[in-house]
Amino acid sequence: MPHPYVLLSAAVSLDGYLDDTGPERLLLSSPADFDRVDEVRASVDAILIGAGTVRADNPRLLVNSPERRAARTAAGLPEYPLKVTVSGSGDLDPAAQFWHTGGEKVLYTTDKGAERARALGLATDVVPLGADLDWRRLLTHLHGVRGVRRLMVEGGGLIHTQLLTQGLADELQLVLAPLFVGDPEAPRLFGPGGYQSGRLRLLETRRIEDVVLMRYEPTAPGTGPLPVAADHRWLALACELAAQCPPSDTAFSVGAVVVAADGTELARGHSREGGDPVVHAEEAALAKTDPADPRLAGATVYSSLEPCARRASRPAPCARLILDAGVRRVVTAWREPDTFVAEADGSGVLAAGGVEVVVLPEHAERAKAPNRHLPH
């Protein structure tokens, strides 16, 4: 199911701490960076913090600039973004500033936590997620029920760790402050966990007074049936490539990208690439890879349309080419209709050969766009 764009935001010391153990909150950002954070808050639909941050910092979590709040109102948005917190126990102070400032609030919790929160009379919409907290279910609810398209997550470290290790973070905005904490009891930004492999892609660096902002995005594909944030990004690229295809009345316009397990792009291609009137996107992309490349076994092929199971123009359909290349995961946006081949089932061919096929229908409209002129 579709999720919001998830942006993780944090400031840390040079040795990776979010705070010290003193009675007052350690201010890591500069005044200019606090203003940047305010600008980011004003740009999102919701801001999320964990229950531990509510207890430790007692934040108001507001857009402070009157001009930015006015701009939101003029755009037809609420004055403040939705404020979200997460607590398994539901045991939160009803007097906390979080509940009594800003606009709407929502608490995601467990079934038992919901009973506790309601008994406390928390001034919030309480949403139980079942016996345990489920981040995918939470994000689906935020997107589908609350209309959240962009979500800013401001901590704490446990939540940042969980979202990254589950592949649910689209972007990390990290501010590095020029000081050390050095206390092993102080909270750190990230804890141990099964993080995705590979290097994150650096999107931006910016000096802001005496701190440095660094923006990163994960690039490593998922490893099973559940998509990660990078899967959506790579599939969106495949859909962009489909739009570059020379138009045809007798074939689909398709884009494809081959990505290694560490997020390295191995190759890309699109239908009718290089003036070849019958080449398919997956075929064009795989032809640019070395068949002996060991990374293919752990790679993912992203294709805007389901790889073909049968074709008249070449001996081997794309599903067979993928199997022969040793690729064992395919992500696609759109199952092939019966426009040219009746009952096409490339996904079935791939699954029978041991390939994990993931369909992300939220990208289907973009995949279909360059094919609107075709019948059916």
C-alpha positions, 0 to 999 in steps of 0.5 A: 500500500502507498506510504508517505514520503518519510524524511528523518531529521536529526542533529548529532554531535561529532561522536554521534550523540543526540543529547547528553545526560544533563537535566537540560536538553543539549542544543546541537543546532545553530539558530539558523538551522533551527529556522531551517527545521521550521521551514521543513516542518512547514513543508510537510503534512505531519511531524512524528516523534516517539513517546520517549521524546515526548517524555524527555523533551516535552516539545510543542513541535510547532511551526514557529514562523507566522509567515510560514503558517500564513502561507500554509493557510493560504494554500488551503492547508491546516495552520500546523502539520498533523502531530503524530506520536507512537507509544506501545504502552499508551502511558503518556502524560496528559499534561504534556505540551504536545497535546495542548499546542498546535493543530490535530494530533494522533497517537498510534499504539497497541490494542492494550496501549489504546485502552491506557491512552483513553483511560488517561484522557489524552487529547488526541485521536487514538489509533490501535495497530493490533497486538504490536506496533507495525510501522507499515500499517502505521504509514499506510493509515497515515497516507490512506486515512489522514492524507499524509504525503510527506512525513517528517520524523524528528526522533528519537533514535529508536524510531530512526533506527527502526524506520531505516532498518525496515527500509521505510525511510526515503531521506535522512537529513542529518546535521553535524554539530561541532562538539563531543558528548563522550558519555556512553549513557547518552542517547545515540542517533542509531542503534544496532540493527539489520541495516540495508547494505551499500552506501547511501547517496549524498543529495546535498551538503550545506554549511549553516553557521557552525553546523553542517547539513547532510542529506542522504537517500537509501539506494539498496533494493529490498530483498523479499516481497515487501518493498523498501523506499529505494524500490519505489525510487528505482521503479519511478526511474524505470517509468521515466525511461519508458517515457523516452521510448520512440512511440509505436503502434505495435509494441509497449513503451517500457523502461528497465533498470538493473540494480545490485544489492548494494544500490549500484546501478548496473544498467538501464534500457528502454524499448526500441533503444538505439534505433532497434525497432524490436528490442525490449527494455529488459533486454536492452538493459541486460545486454549492457551487463557482464553475464559473469558479473556475480552481482547479478545473482543479488540484483533487482530488475525494475521494469515499468511493465511486467517482463514478457513471457512470449514474443514473436520478434526474438527467440527469448522473451524477457522473463527468460532473459532475466532467469538466464541472467541469474536475477532473482528479484523483479519489481514492476508497476503494471501487469501486461494486458492482452493488447498484443499477447493473450493471457500474458503471464511473465510474472508466472514464468518468473515465479516458477523459476524462483524469482520474487516478483513484486508489483507496486500498482501505485506506479501503474499510471506513470507506467501506462502514460506513454502507452495511452495511444494503444488499444485496451 
